[in-house]
Amino acid sequence: MATARTCSPSPRRCANQKRLGVIPQDAKLTPWPHDLADEKKLFIRQADVFAAYFAYADHEIGRVMACTKASSVRERTLCRSSLDQPTRQG
């Protein structure tokens, strides 16, 4: 169980994280500072892009695993995945 007591800035995401047990039920929504409206929009866009990428990658990995099962090589197959999350260069 996660020990964080705050959750993502989206009320919908926060509720979903609680429902899935990713964060404690008593976690509070982290408020956005009022002077960061542009940064908030950018963060939301970046989070949406990452979520779409991850959903696509998950689907494609599922296809690979289905092919290994269909061709009877799953027992001899190692599937490894890594995620590169580059840092912002300023």
C-alpha positions in Angstrom: 0.0 0.0 0.0 1.3 3.5 -0.9 2.2 5.8 1.9 1.6 9.1 0.1 -1.0 11.3 1.6 -1.6 13.4 -1.5 -2.8 12.4 -4.9 -2.6 13.8 -8.4 -4.1 17.2 -9.2 -7.1 15.6 -11.0 -10.1 14.8 -8.8 -11.1 12.0 -11.2 -7.6 10.5 -11.1 -7.4 10.9 -7.3 -10.7 9.0 -6.9 -9.6 6.3 -9.3 -6.3 5.9 -7.4 -8.2 5.5 -4.2 -10.6 3.0 -5.7 -7.7 0.9 -7.0 -5.9 1.0 -3.7 -2.9 2.8 -5.2 -3.1 5.5 -2.5 -4.7 5.5 1.0 -8.4 6.4 1.3 -7.5 9.4 3.4 -5.2 11.0 0.8 -6.0 14.6 0.0 -6.0 16.3 -3.4 -3.0 18.5 -3.8 -4.2 22.1 -4.7 -2.6 24.0 -7.6 -1.2 27.4 -6.8 -3.3 30.0 -8.5 -0.4 31.6 -10.3 0.5 28.5 -12.2 -2.3 28.2 -14.7 -0.1 27.8 -17.7 2.1 25.2 -16.0 -1.1 23.3 -14.9 -2.3 23.1 -18.5 1.1 21.9 -19.7 1.3 19.3 -16.9 -2.2 18.0 -17.7 -1.2 17.7 -21.4 2.0 15.9 -20.6 0.2 13.5 -18.3 -2.4 12.8 -20.9 0.3 12.1 -23.6 2.1 9.8 -21.2 -1.1 7.9 -20.4 -1.9 7.5 -24.1 1.7 6.2 -24.8 1.5 3.8 -21.9 -1.9 2.4 -23.0 -0.5 2.0 -26.5 2.6 0.2 -25.2 0.6 -2.0 -23.0 -1.6 -3.0 -26.0 1.4 -3.8 -28.1 3.2 -5.8 -25.4 -0.1 -7.8 -25.1 0.1 -8.5 -28.8 3.7 -9.8 -28.6 2.8 -12.0 -25.6 -0.2 -13.4 -27.5 2.1 -14.3 -30.5 4.5 -16.1 -28.2 1.7 -18.1 -26.7 0.2 -18.9 -30.2 3.6 -20.1 -31.5 4.4 -22.1 -28.3 7.6 -20.2 -27.5 6.3 -18.4 -24.4 8.1 -20.8 -22.0 11.4 -19.8 -23.8 10.7 -16.1 -24.1 11.8 -13.3 -21.9 9.9 -10.0 -22.4 11.7 -7.0 -20.9 10.5 -3.4 -21.0 12.0 -0.2 -19.9 10.8 3.3 -19.7 13.0 6.3 -20.5 11.6 9.5 -19.0 14.0 12.2 -20.1 14.5 15.2 -17.8 13.7 18.7 -18.9 16.7 20.6 -20.1 16.5 24.3 -19.4 
